[in-house]
Amino acid sequence: MSTRSAGILMYRRSGGRLEVLLVHPGGPFWAKKDAGAWSIPKGEYAVSDDALAAAVREFEEETGFRPEGDFVPLGAVPQPSRKIVTVWAVQGDVDPSTLTSNEFELEWPPKSGRKRLFPEVDRAQWFSLAQAREKILPGQREFLDRLKAAVSRRSST
């Protein structure tokens, strides 16, 4: 069975344009990566878990912000790793400079025997959809298209 992950794609309108909040993974592997490295805040969950509840929990753990509002399902997209990612969109506006993330432990440098703590997410930022397409992991780009369509439908009703 494929690993499952659930996330929240927070969006806002700023100056008439749609923006999304993406996070940059922490740790030494991602430190110098930018384009194609950012992500929707998300995390793994068990099949027996409620996926939306897991998405909200993971968003809060990775950012320190609790998303609230009308959650719009954007569906599931299989990733190149074969992980299945399910995402909901929610309108919100948070200040990325106040991000607080949970941490993970890693032996660093490799084979040194020393363990270090790294933030799961080292920063967050608002991006226009065009900027987000460049920054986000390629397997998650589909969610940007789905968000744009969902927001467009909601605006016309």
N, CA and C atoms as an extended XYZ file, in Angstrom:
471
Properties=species:S:1:pos:R:3:atomname:S:1:resname:S:1:resid:I:1 pbc="F F F"
N         0.839       -1.182        0.000 N   MET     1
C         0.000        0.000        0.000 CA  MET     1
C         0.885        1.246        0.000 C   MET     1
N         0.458        2.270       -0.734 N   SER     2
C         1.213        3.518       -0.822 CA  SER     2
C         1.127        4.305        0.479 C   SER     2
N         2.187        5.043        0.750 N   THR     3
C         2.180        5.970        1.874 CA  THR     3
C         1.221        7.096        1.542 C   THR     3
N         0.511        7.563        2.542 N   ARG     4
C        -0.448        8.658        2.347 CA  ARG     4
C        -0.013        9.870        3.154 C   ARG     4
N        -0.238       11.028        2.555 N   SER     5
C         0.110       12.287        3.188 CA  SER     5
C        -1.045       13.250        2.952 C   SER     5
N        -1.306       14.132        3.921 N   ALA     6
C        -2.403       15.093        3.803 CA  ALA     6
C        -1.880       16.481        4.135 C   ALA     6
N        -2.386       17.472        3.408 N   GLY     7
C        -1.899       18.829        3.619 CA  GLY     7
C        -2.953       19.888        3.393 C   GLY     7
N        -2.577       21.097        3.781 N   ILE     8
C        -3.418       22.279        3.630 CA  ILE     8
C        -2.672       23.286        2.769 C   ILE     8
N        -3.321       23.729        1.700 N   LEU     9
C        -2.793       24.795        0.854 CA  LEU     9
C        -3.544       26.066        1.217 C   LEU     9
N        -2.903       26.923        2.027 N   MET    10
C        -3.520       28.179        2.432 CA  MET    10
C        -3.343       29.193        1.303 C   MET    10
N        -4.396       29.959        1.071 N   TYR    11
C        -4.331       30.969        0.018 CA  TYR    11
C        -4.940       32.278        0.521 C   TYR    11
N        -4.584       33.348       -0.172 N   ARG    12
C        -5.139       34.664        0.123 CA  ARG    12
C        -5.158       35.475       -1.171 C   ARG    12
N        -5.877       36.559       -1.128 N   ARG    13
C        -5.846       37.534       -2.226 CA  ARG    13
C        -5.039       38.723       -1.727 C   ARG    13
N        -4.087       39.156       -2.533 N   SER    14
C        -3.255       40.295       -2.172 CA  SER    14
C        -3.069       41.155       -3.413 C   SER    14
N        -3.529       42.387       -3.341 N   GLY    15
C        -3.405       43.266       -4.497 CA  GLY    15
C        -4.119       42.716       -5.714 C   GLY    15
N        -5.219       41.999       -5.502 N   GLY    16
C        -5.978       41.447       -6.608 CA  GLY    16
C        -5.463       40.126       -7.147 C   GLY    16
N        -4.326       39.660       -6.652 N   ARG    17
C        -3.804       38.389       -7.154 CA  ARG    17
C        -3.903       37.307       -6.079 C   ARG    17
N        -3.969       36.087       -6.543 N   LEU    18
C        -4.041       34.924       -5.665 CA  LEU    18
C        -2.628       34.545       -5.231 C   LEU    18
N        -2.448       34.333       -3.926 N   GLU    19
C        -1.151       33.905       -3.391 CA  GLU    19
C        -1.347       32.656       -2.545 C   GLU    19
N        -0.307       31.826       -2.488 N   VAL    20
C        -0.337       30.608       -1.676 CA  VAL    20
C         0.840       30.604       -0.714 C   VAL    20
N         0.626       29.954        0.427 N   LEU    21
C         1.679       29.818        1.436 CA  LEU    21
C         2.370       28.474        1.234 C   LEU    21
N         3.669       28.523        0.967 N   LEU    22
C         4.465       27.309        0.838 CA  LEU    22
C         5.527       27.296        1.927 C   LEU    22
N         6.022       26.106        2.245 N   VAL    23
C         7.066       25.954        3.254 CA  VAL    23
C         8.310       25.333        2.621 C   VAL    23
N         9.451       25.698        3.185 N   HIS    24
C        10.735       25.159        2.736 CA  HIS    24
C        11.208       24.144        3.767 C   HIS    24
N        11.535       22.924        3.345 N   PRO    25
C        11.954       21.905        4.309 CA  PRO    25
C        13.268       22.258        4.982 C   PRO    25
N        13.344       21.947        6.266 N   GLY    26
C        14.553       22.201        7.032 CA  GLY    26
C        15.547       21.056        6.899 C   GLY    26
N        16.697       21.256        7.490 N   GLY    27
C        17.730       20.224        7.477 CA  GLY    27
C        18.778       20.458        6.423 C   GLY    27
N        19.891       19.790        6.565 N   PRO    28
C        21.034       20.044        5.687 CA  PRO    28
C        20.820       19.651        4.227 C   PRO    28
N        19.999       18.651        3.943 N   PHE    29
C        19.793       18.232        2.556 CA  PHE    29
C        19.150       19.343        1.729 C   PHE    29
N        18.238       20.089        2.337 N   TRP    30
C        17.470       21.110        1.626 CA  TRP    30
C        18.052       22.511        1.754 C   TRP    30
N        19.089       22.692        2.558 N   ALA    31
C        19.584       24.028        2.895 CA  ALA    31
C        19.885       24.913        1.681 C   ALA    31
N        20.439       24.357        0.633 N   LYS    32
C        20.826       25.171       -0.527 CA  LYS    32
C        19.910       24.969       -1.728 C   LYS    32
N        18.780       24.293       -1.507 N   LYS    33
C        17.832       24.063       -2.599 CA  LYS    33
C        16.706       25.084       -2.501 C   LYS    33
N        16.262       25.570       -3.666 N   ASP    34
C        15.190       26.558       -3.671 CA  ASP    34
C        14.134       26.189       -4.711 C   ASP    34
N        14.399       26.429       -5.981 N   ALA    35
C        13.426       26.123       -7.027 CA  ALA    35
C        13.126       24.623       -7.017 C   ALA    35
N        11.854       24.287       -6.984 N   GLY    36
C        11.449       22.888       -6.974 CA  GLY    36
C        11.609       22.191       -5.640 C   GLY    36
N        11.831       22.957       -4.562 N   ALA    37
C        12.056       22.351       -3.252 CA  ALA    37
C        10.963       22.685       -2.228 C   ALA    37
N        10.192       23.720       -2.464 N   TRP    38
C         9.171       24.159       -1.520 CA  TRP    38
C         7.972       23.201       -1.585 C   TRP    38
N         7.145       23.243       -0.533 N   SER    39
C         6.068       22.267       -0.427 CA  SER    39
C         4.810       22.867        0.197 C   SER    39
N         3.717       22.190       -0.020 N   ILE    40
C         2.494       22.429        0.734 CA  ILE    40
C         2.730       21.834        2.118 C   ILE    40
N         2.396       22.531        3.204 N   PRO    41
C         2.558       21.916        4.537 CA  PRO    41
C         1.707       20.645        4.616 C   PRO    41
N         2.355       19.513        4.892 N   LYS    42
C         1.658       18.235        4.874 CA  LYS    42
C         2.432       17.214        5.691 C   LYS    42
N         1.821       16.071        5.908 N   GLY    43
C         2.495       15.000        6.616 CA  GLY    43
C         1.748       13.691        6.458 C   GLY    43
N         2.426       12.624        6.806 N   GLU    44
C         1.868       11.282        6.663 CA  GLU    44
C         0.779       11.024        7.697 C   GLU    44
N        -0.130       10.139        7.328 N   TYR    45
C        -1.186        9.730        8.249 CA  TYR    45
C        -1.526        8.268        7.986 C   TYR    45
N        -2.108        7.622        8.988 N   ALA    46
C        -2.519        6.228        8.872 CA  ALA    46
C        -3.862        6.145        8.151 C   ALA    46
N        -4.097        5.042        7.476 N   VAL    47
C        -5.346        4.829        6.750 CA  VAL    47
C        -6.539        4.998        7.692 C   VAL    47
N        -6.374        4.620        8.961 N   SER    48
C        -7.478        4.716        9.926 CA  SER    48
C        -7.719        6.148       10.404 C   SER    48
N        -6.809        7.084       10.103 N   ASP    49
C        -6.953        8.484       10.519 CA  ASP    49
C        -7.889        9.239        9.580 C   ASP    49
N        -8.499       10.286       10.100 N   ASP    50
C        -9.261       11.209        9.272 CA  ASP    50
C        -8.249       12.096        8.539 C   ASP    50
N        -8.285       12.076        7.207 N   ALA    51
C        -7.277       12.778        6.412 CA  ALA    51
C        -7.302       14.290        6.636 C   ALA    51
N        -8.479       14.891        6.716 N   LEU    52
C        -8.545       16.339        6.938 CA  LEU    52
C        -8.004       16.704        8.313 C   LEU    52
N        -8.346       15.927        9.322 N   ALA    53
C        -7.815       16.186       10.668 CA  ALA    53
C        -6.289       16.069       10.664 C   ALA    53
N        -5.758       15.091        9.925 N   ALA    54
C        -4.300       14.935        9.819 CA  ALA    54
C        -3.688       16.137        9.105 C   ALA    54
N        -4.346       16.625        8.055 N   ALA    55
C        -3.842       17.779        7.314 CA  ALA    55
C        -3.763       19.013        8.203 C   ALA    55
N        -4.813       19.243        8.995 N   VAL    56
C        -4.834       20.389        9.916 CA  VAL    56
C        -3.724       20.235       10.959 C   VAL    56
N        -3.589       19.033       11.518 N   ARG    57
C        -2.544       18.772       12.523 CA  ARG    57
C        -1.157       19.018       11.944 C   ARG    57
N        -0.901       18.504       10.759 N   GLU    58
C         0.414       18.653       10.143 CA  GLU    58
C         0.716       20.115        9.810 C   GLU    58
N        -0.278       20.848        9.336 N   PHE    59
C        -0.086       22.270        9.043 CA  PHE    59
C         0.343       22.995       10.317 C   PHE    59
N        -0.357       22.710       11.407 N   GLU    60
C        -0.042       23.370       12.678 CA  GLU    60
C         1.338       22.963       13.197 C   GLU    60
N         1.686       21.679       13.087 N   GLU    61
C         3.003       21.227       13.551 CA  GLU    61
C         4.133       21.863       12.751 C   GLU    61
N         3.931       22.024       11.441 N   GLU    62
C         5.002       22.539       10.592 CA  GLU    62
C         5.110       24.056       10.596 C   GLU    62
N         4.012       24.748       10.914 N   THR    63
C         4.040       26.211       10.823 CA  THR    63
C         3.781       26.928       12.147 C   THR    63
N         3.108       26.259       13.067 N   GLY    64
C         2.693       26.908       14.299 CA  GLY    64
C         1.363       27.628       14.161 C   GLY    64
N         0.759       27.598       12.986 N   PHE    65
C        -0.524       28.252       12.729 CA  PHE    65
C        -1.619       27.193       12.626 C   PHE    65
N        -2.770       27.454       13.231 N   ARG    66
C        -3.898       26.514       13.118 CA  ARG    66
C        -4.833       27.016       12.023 C   ARG    66
N        -4.945       26.277       10.921 N   PRO    67
C        -5.822       26.719        9.842 CA  PRO    67
C        -7.291       26.539       10.225 C   PRO    67
N        -8.090       27.527        9.908 N   GLU    68
C        -9.521       27.468       10.190 CA  GLU    68
C       -10.270       28.058        9.017 C   GLU    68
N       -11.477       27.598        8.827 N   GLY    69
C       -12.298       28.148        7.760 CA  GLY    69
C       -12.990       27.060        6.972 C   GLY    69
N       -13.368       27.407        5.764 N   ASP    70
C       -14.070       26.511        4.863 CA  ASP    70
C       -13.026       25.737        4.049 C   ASP    70
N       -12.801       24.482        4.408 N   PHE    71
C       -11.796       23.667        3.735 CA  PHE    71
C       -12.364       23.128        2.423 C   PHE    71
N       -11.679       23.423        1.333 N   VAL    72
C       -12.119       23.024       -0.007 CA  VAL    72
C       -11.255       21.850       -0.468 C   VAL    72
N       -11.849       20.688       -0.712 N   PRO    73
C       -11.034       19.538       -1.133 CA  PRO    73
C       -10.452       19.756       -2.527 C   PRO    73
N        -9.144       19.525       -2.644 N   LEU    74
C        -8.462       19.609       -3.935 CA  LEU    74
C        -8.105       18.216       -4.460 C   LEU    74
N        -8.505       17.192       -3.726 N   GLY    75
C        -8.296       15.822       -4.183 CA  GLY    75
C        -6.924       15.272       -3.846 C   GLY    75
N        -6.618       14.152       -4.470 N   ALA    76
C        -5.366       13.428       -4.237 CA  ALA    76
C        -4.560       13.382       -5.528 C   ALA    76
N        -3.236       13.456       -5.368 N   VAL    77
C        -2.331       13.375       -6.511 CA  VAL    77
C        -1.190       12.426       -6.147 C   VAL    77
N        -0.974       11.378       -6.950 N   PRO    78
C         0.173       10.506       -6.702 CA  PRO    78
C         1.466       11.263       -7.013 C   PRO    78
N         2.444       11.098       -6.149 N   GLN    79
C         3.731       11.768       -6.315 CA  GLN    79
C         4.715       10.843       -7.032 C   GLN    79
N         5.806       11.399       -7.562 N   PRO    80
C         6.816       10.551       -8.205 CA  PRO    80
C         7.326        9.437       -7.277 C   PRO    80
N         7.310        9.686       -5.967 N   SER    81
C         7.758        8.690       -4.987 CA  SER    81
C         6.701        7.602       -4.746 C   SER    81
N         5.543        7.733       -5.399 N   ARG    82
C         4.388        6.849       -5.255 CA  ARG    82
C         3.563        7.153       -4.017 C   ARG    82
N         3.974        8.141       -3.232 N   LYS    83
C         3.159        8.604       -2.111 CA  LYS    83
C         1.908        9.256       -2.696 C   LYS    83
N         0.781        9.082       -2.013 N   ILE    84
C        -0.472        9.722       -2.412 CA  ILE    84
C        -0.674       10.924       -1.492 C   ILE    84
N        -0.740       12.119       -2.077 N   VAL    85
C        -0.930       13.346       -1.298 CA  VAL    85
C        -2.339       13.867       -1.542 C   VAL    85
N        -3.060       14.101       -0.455 N   THR    86
C        -4.411       14.654       -0.495 CA  THR    86
C        -4.360       16.031        0.146 C   THR    86
N        -4.978       17.021       -0.530 N   VAL    87
C        -4.854       18.407       -0.077 CA  VAL    87
C        -6.218       19.092       -0.037 C   VAL    87
N        -6.359       19.977        0.933 N   TRP    88
C        -7.498       20.876        1.042 CA  TRP    88
C        -6.957       22.294        0.973 C   TRP    88
N        -7.741       23.182        0.388 N   ALA    89
C        -7.404       24.600        0.362 CA  ALA    89
C        -8.230       25.304        1.426 C   ALA    89
N        -7.643       26.345        2.007 N   VAL    90
C        -8.385       27.185        2.949 CA  VAL    90
C        -7.854       28.606        2.822 C   VAL    90
N        -8.778       29.547        2.853 N   GLN    91
C        -8.361       30.945        2.794 CA  GLN    91
C        -7.882       31.359        4.172 C   GLN    91
N        -6.779       32.106        4.203 N   GLY    92
C        -6.226       32.574        5.468 CA  GLY    92
C        -5.132       33.576        5.200 C   GLY    92
N        -4.635       34.153        6.261 N   ASP    93
C        -3.542       35.115        6.126 CA  ASP    93
C        -2.716       35.057        7.392 C   ASP    93
N        -1.545       34.488        7.298 N   VAL    94
C        -0.638       34.364        8.441 CA  VAL    94
C         0.674       35.074        8.114 C   VAL    94
N         1.417       35.407        9.146 N   ASP    95
C         2.707       36.080        8.985 CA  ASP    95
C         3.817       35.030        9.009 C   ASP    95
N         4.419       34.730        7.846 N   PRO    96
C         5.454       33.687        7.798 CA  PRO    96
C         6.653       33.958        8.704 C   PRO    96
N         6.888       35.210        9.061 N   SER    97
C         8.058       35.515        9.908 CA  SER    97
C         7.880       34.997       11.327 C   SER    97
N         6.657       34.617       11.700 N   THR    98
C         6.417       34.098       13.045 CA  THR    98
C         6.277       32.573       13.062 C   THR    98
N         6.691       31.918       11.991 N   LEU    99
C         6.618       30.461       11.878 CA  LEU    99
C         7.355       29.777       13.027 C   LEU    99
N         6.749       28.732       13.554 N   THR   100
C         7.426       27.837       14.511 CA  THR   100
C         7.160       26.414       14.049 C   THR   100
N         8.206       25.638       13.894 N   SER   101
C         8.079       24.288       13.360 CA  SER   101
C         8.543       23.254       14.373 C   SER   101
N         7.965       22.055       14.268 N   ASN   102
C         8.495       20.942       15.047 CA  ASN   102
C         9.886       20.588       14.514 C   ASN   102
N        10.577       19.712       15.213 N   GLU   103
C        11.960       19.372       14.831 CA  GLU   103
C        12.108       17.867       14.626 C   GLU   103
N        13.185       17.509       13.936 N   PHE   104
C        13.543       16.101       13.777 CA  PHE   104
C        15.030       15.953       14.086 C   PHE   104
N        15.400       14.740       14.491 N   GLU   105
C        16.792       14.463       14.842 CA  GLU   105
C        17.475       13.730       13.689 C   GLU   105
N        18.736       14.118       13.431 N   LEU   106
C        19.495       13.525       12.331 CA  LEU   106
C        20.961       13.454       12.729 C   LEU   106
N        21.598       12.366       12.351 N   GLU   107
C        23.041       12.284       12.563 CA  GLU   107
C        23.694       13.234       11.563 C   GLU   107
N        24.411       14.233       12.115 N   TRP   108
C        25.039       15.232       11.242 CA  TRP   108
C        26.317       15.741       11.867 C   TRP   108
N        27.405       15.790       11.129 N   PRO   109
C        27.583       15.269        9.774 CA  PRO   109
C        27.416       13.747        9.727 C   PRO   109
N        27.160       13.210        8.525 N   PRO   110
C        26.966       11.762        8.392 CA  PRO   110
C        28.149       10.976        8.962 C   PRO   110
N        27.828        9.887        9.607 N   LYS   111
C        28.810        8.959       10.190 CA  LYS   111
C        29.664        9.586       11.293 C   LYS   111
N        29.212       10.730       11.833 N   SER   112
C        29.957       11.400       12.907 CA  SER   112
C        29.568       10.869       14.276 C   SER   112
N        28.399       10.214       14.342 N   GLY   113
C        27.901        9.753       15.623 CA  GLY   113
C        27.208       10.855       16.415 C   GLY   113
N        27.228       12.076       15.915 N   ARG   114
C        26.586       13.206       16.609 CA  ARG   114
C        25.181       13.420       16.054 C   ARG   114
N        24.231       13.550       16.945 N   LYS   115
C        22.839       13.814       16.559 CA  LYS   115
C        22.559       15.299       16.726 C   LYS   115
N        21.848       15.851       15.736 N   ARG   116
C        21.454       17.260       15.797 CA  ARG   116
C        19.971       17.386       15.517 C   ARG   116
N        19.385       18.425       16.081 N   LEU   117
C        17.986       18.720       15.818 CA  LEU   117
C        17.890       19.760       14.708 C   LEU   117
N        16.953       19.546       13.792 N   PHE   118
C        16.697       20.475       12.706 CA  PHE   118
C        15.197       20.741       12.654 C   PHE   118
N        14.800       21.955       12.266 N   PRO   119
C        13.365       22.200       12.105 CA  PRO   119
C        12.847       21.443       10.887 C   PRO   119
N        11.635       20.913       11.003 N   GLU   120
C        11.053       20.224        9.857 CA  GLU   120
C        10.846       21.212        8.703 C   GLU   120
N        10.512       22.445        9.057 N   VAL   121
C        10.333       23.529        8.090 CA  VAL   121
C        11.194       24.694        8.559 C   VAL   121
N        12.045       25.228        7.674 N   ASP   122
C        12.895       26.329        8.129 CA  ASP   122
C        12.373       27.715        7.773 C   ASP   122
N        11.386       27.776        6.853 N   ARG   123
C        10.759       29.061        6.543 CA  ARG   123
C         9.496       28.829        5.720 C   ARG   123
N         8.667       29.852        5.704 N   ALA   124
C         7.437       29.851        4.907 CA  ALA   124
C         7.386       31.175        4.174 C   ALA   124
N         6.657       31.185        3.063 N   GLN   125
C         6.567       32.421        2.296 CA  GLN   125
C         5.313       32.394        1.432 C   GLN   125
N         4.741       33.579        1.227 N   TRP   126
C         3.629       33.735        0.288 CA  TRP   126
C         4.194       33.911       -1.110 C   TRP   126
N         3.587       33.207       -2.080 N   PHE   127
C         4.001       33.294       -3.480 CA  PHE   127
C         2.773       33.483       -4.367 C   PHE   127
N         2.943       34.247       -5.455 N   SER   128
C         1.920       34.276       -6.488 CA  SER   128
C         1.862       32.872       -7.093 C   SER   128
N         0.804       32.561       -7.823 N   LEU   129
C         0.724       31.231       -8.439 CA  LEU   129
C         1.878       30.996       -9.406 C   LEU   129
N         2.271       32.022      -10.160 N   ALA   130
C         3.395       31.867      -11.103 CA  ALA   130
C         4.691       31.575      -10.352 C   ALA   130
N         4.939       32.304       -9.275 N   GLN   131
C         6.151       32.054       -8.479 CA  GLN   131
C         6.090       30.671       -7.840 C   GLN   131
N         4.923       30.316       -7.330 N   ALA   132
C         4.758       29.020       -6.662 CA  ALA   132
C         5.042       27.870       -7.612 C   ALA   132
N         4.654       28.008       -8.876 N   ARG   133
C         4.912       26.937       -9.862 CA  ARG   133
C         6.411       26.667       -9.985 C   ARG   133
N         7.229       27.697       -9.843 N   GLU   134
C         8.687       27.526       -9.914 CA  GLU   134
C         9.252       26.950       -8.621 C   GLU   134
N         8.684       27.338       -7.495 N   LYS   135
C         9.234       26.960       -6.190 CA  LYS   135
C         8.801       25.583       -5.696 C   LYS   135
N         7.564       25.183       -6.013 N   ILE   136
C         6.984       23.976       -5.420 CA  ILE   136
C         7.596       22.709       -6.022 C   ILE   136
N         7.580       21.645       -5.235 N   LEU   137
C         7.998       20.341       -5.736 CA  LEU   137
C         7.168       20.008       -6.976 C   LEU   137
N         7.779       19.516       -8.033 N   PRO   138
C         7.045       19.259       -9.279 CA  PRO   138
C         5.792       18.409       -9.115 C   PRO   138
N         5.828       17.425       -8.261 N   GLY   139
C         4.677       16.549       -8.068 CA  GLY   139
C         3.485       17.229       -7.425 C   GLY   139
N         3.688       18.414       -6.851 N   GLN   140
C         2.596       19.129       -6.184 CA  GLN   140
C         2.016       20.259       -7.042 C   GLN   140
N         2.565       20.500       -8.228 N   ARG   141
C         2.081       21.606       -9.073 CA  ARG   141
C         0.608       21.471       -9.433 C   ARG   141
N         0.150       20.250       -9.591 N   GLU   142
C        -1.258       20.009       -9.933 CA  GLU   142
C        -2.198       20.680       -8.935 C   GLU   142
N        -1.805       20.735       -7.666 N   PHE   143
C        -2.669       21.355       -6.656 CA  PHE   143
C        -2.832       22.857       -6.896 C   PHE   143
N        -1.837       23.506       -7.474 N   LEU   144
C        -1.957       24.929       -7.802 CA  LEU   144
C        -3.029       25.134       -8.872 C   LEU   144
N        -3.048       24.263       -9.879 N   ASP   145
C        -4.067       24.338      -10.929 CA  ASP   145
C        -5.450       24.079      -10.348 C   ASP   145
N        -5.543       23.102       -9.468 N   ARG   146
C        -6.833       22.773       -8.858 CA  ARG   146
C        -7.319       23.915       -7.964 C   ARG   146
N        -6.402       24.546       -7.257 N   LEU   147
C        -6.778       25.691       -6.423 CA  LEU   147
C        -7.317       26.818       -7.287 C   LEU   147
N        -6.607       27.143       -8.351 N   LYS   148
C        -7.033       28.222       -9.240 CA  LYS   148
C        -8.442       27.960       -9.773 C   LYS   148
N        -8.713       26.730      -10.188 N   ALA   149
C       -10.037       26.372      -10.696 CA  ALA   149
C       -11.089       26.462       -9.588 C   ALA   149
N       -10.766       25.988       -8.394 N   ALA   150
C       -11.721       26.006       -7.285 CA  ALA   150
C       -12.060       27.433       -6.875 C   ALA   150
N       -11.052       28.293       -6.795 N   VAL   151
C       -11.286       29.686       -6.412 CA  VAL   151
C       -12.095       30.394       -7.494 C   VAL   151
N       -11.813       30.090       -8.744 N   SER   152
C       -12.545       30.680       -9.859 CA  SER   152
C       -14.024       30.270       -9.796 C   SER   152
N       -14.297       28.996       -9.515 N   ARG   153
C       -15.676       28.513       -9.400 CA  ARG   153
C       -16.387       29.202       -8.246 C   ARG   153
N       -15.702       29.348       -7.112 N   ARG   154
C       -16.315       29.951       -5.920 CA  ARG   154
C       -16.610       31.432       -6.147 C   ARG   154
N       -15.761       32.105       -6.925 N   SER   155
C       -15.950       33.529       -7.194 CA  SER   155
C       -17.139       33.772       -8.116 C   SER   155
N       -17.449       32.790       -8.986 N   SER   156
C       -18.517       32.965       -9.949 CA  SER   156
C       -19.887       32.558       -9.421 C   SER   156
N       -19.922       32.013       -8.194 N   THR   157
C       -21.223       31.596       -7.650 CA  THR   157
C       -21.803       32.634       -6.740 C   THR   157
